[in-house]
Amino acid sequence: MELIQNFFETLSTLVFPSIFRLLFIVFIAFFAKHLINLGTDNFVRKSKNIRRAETLRQIVHSTSKVIIITIAGMMILHELGFDIRPIIASAGILGVAFGLGAQHLMKDVINGFFILLEDQFGIGDSVKIGDHSGIVEKMNLRTTTLKDQNGNVHIIPNSQINQVTILSPKI
């Protein structure tokens, strides 16, 4: 009888609060993602430049998803009793190594950021980039995807975009 009482006492003091905190973390993560999606969708609806707003919406959705999942994952690991300080320290060191080792990727991201910031072109524009021309189907911070008249899809790293010719007028 005492064993059962100790089991339920342990269950009520250690397990149930942790489960509720884990569920709360997951709920807050989904709620934050929903708020970000709602905000960006409202921005697109109110924006005068729909193409640029749609491009920014896609980037904000994907970036926020990664950030929220990472933060929620760290909080869940901490709640489960894992020491996350070594993970955070390793992430900092890995970030430095990544920055040094992946210079092309960093160039892609920086160029993609400036393409979006300067509104050079957006999803739905007909453009010529280097030897490839077509309609911009997808843009993110790393690549631009074009679909030409023959249905061929060209994925161009943003660091390789030196000159862009807009073939359709911007709306």
C-alpha positions in Angstrom: 0.0 0.0 0.0 2.8 2.4 0.9 4.5 1.6 -2.5 1.4 2.6 -4.4 1.1 5.8 -2.3 4.7 6.7 -3.0 4.2 6.0 -6.7 1.2 8.4 -6.9 3.0 11.0 -4.8 6.0 10.9 -7.2 3.6 11.0 -10.2 1.7 14.0 -8.9 4.8 16.0 -7.8 7.2 15.2 -10.7 5.5 13.8 -13.8 2.2 15.7 -14.0 3.7 19.2 -13.6 6.3 18.4 -16.3 3.7 17.1 -18.7 1.6 20.2 -18.2 4.7 22.4 -18.7 5.7 20.5 -21.9 2.1 20.8 -23.2 2.2 24.5 -22.4 5.5 25.0 -24.3 4.1 23.2 -27.3 0.9 25.3 -27.1 2.8 28.6 -26.9 5.0 27.5 -29.9 1.9 26.7 -32.0 0.2 29.9 -30.8 3.3 32.0 -31.7 3.5 30.4 -35.1 -0.2 31.1 -35.7 0.2 34.7 -34.7 3.1 35.2 -37.0 1.3 33.5 -39.9 -1.8 35.6 -39.2 0.2 38.8 -39.1 2.0 38.1 -42.3 -1.2 37.1 -44.1 -2.8 40.4 -43.0 0.3 42.2 -44.3 -0.1 40.6 -47.7 -3.8 41.5 -47.8 -3.1 45.1 -47.0 0.0 45.5 -49.1 -0.1 47.4 -52.4 2.8 45.4 -53.8 1.3 41.8 -53.6 4.2 40.1 -55.2 6.8 41.5 -52.8 4.5 40.9 -49.8 4.0 37.3 -50.8 7.7 36.8 -51.1 8.3 38.3 -47.7 5.5 36.2 -46.2 7.1 33.0 -47.5 10.4 33.9 -46.0 9.0 35.0 -42.6 6.9 31.8 -42.4 9.9 29.5 -43.1 12.3 31.5 -40.9 9.9 31.8 -38.0 9.1 28.1 -38.2 12.8 27.2 -37.7 13.3 29.7 -34.9 10.2 28.6 -33.0 10.9 24.9 -33.3 14.5 25.5 -32.1 13.4 27.5 -29.1 10.6 25.2 -28.2 12.9 22.2 -28.6 15.5 23.7 -26.2 12.8 24.5 -23.7 11.4 20.9 -23.9 14.9 19.5 -23.4 15.5 21.7 -20.4 12.1 20.7 -19.0 13.0 17.0 -19.4 16.1 17.6 -17.3 18.8 17.9 -20.0 21.4 20.6 -19.5 21.1 22.8 -22.6 24.1 25.1 -21.8 26.5 22.8 -23.7 24.1 22.7 -26.7 23.9 26.5 -26.7 27.7 26.8 -26.4 28.2 24.3 -29.2 25.8 26.1 -31.4 27.8 29.3 -30.9 31.1 27.5 -31.9 29.3 25.7 -34.7 28.0 29.1 -35.9 31.6 30.5 -36.2 32.8 27.4 -38.0 29.8 27.5 -40.2 30.4 31.1 -41.1 34.0 30.4 -42.0 33.3 27.2 -43.9 30.1 28.2 -45.7 31.1 31.5 -47.2 29.1 30.9 -50.4 26.0 30.1 -48.4 26.5 33.4 -46.5 26.9 35.3 -49.8 23.7 33.7 -51.0 21.8 34.7 -47.9 23.2 38.3 -47.9 22.4 38.8 -51.6 18.9 37.3 -51.1 18.3 39.7 -48.2 19.3 42.7 -50.4 17.3 41.5 -53.4 14.2 41.4 -51.1 15.1 44.7 -49.3 15.6 46.6 -52.5 12.5 44.9 -54.1 14.6 44.1 -57.2 12.1 41.4 -58.4 9.5 39.2 -56.8 7.4 36.1 -57.3 5.5 36.2 -60.5 7.9 38.6 -62.3 9.2 37.6 -65.7 13.0 38.1 -65.5 16.2 37.2 -67.1 19.1 36.3 -64.8 22.3 35.5 -66.6 21.5 33.0 -69.4 18.2 32.0 -67.9 14.9 33.7 -68.3 11.4 32.8 -67.0 8.9 33.5 -64.3 10.1 33.7 -60.7 8.3 30.8 -59.0 9.9 30.9 -55.6 12.4 33.0 -53.7 14.1 32.6 -50.4 17.2 34.0 -48.9 19.4 31.4 -50.5 18.0 30.7 -54.0 15.7 32.0 -56.7 13.7 29.6 -58.8 12.7 30.4 -62.4 10.4 28.4 -64.7 11.1 29.1 -68.4 8.7 28.8 -71.3 9.5 25.1 -71.9 8.6 24.2 -68.3 12.3 23.9 -67.2 12.9 24.9 -63.7 16.2 26.8 -62.9 17.4 27.1 -59.4 19.9 30.0 -59.1 21.9 30.7 -56.0 21.5 34.4 -55.1 25.2 34.9 -54.9 25.4 34.2 -58.7 22.9 36.9 -59.5 25.0 39.7 -60.9 22.5 41.3 -63.3 18.8 41.0 -63.6 16.6 42.1 -66.5 12.9 42.6 -65.6 10.9 41.4 -68.6 7.5 42.2 -67.2 6.4 45.5 -65.7 6.3 45.7 -61.9 2.8 46.1 -60.6 
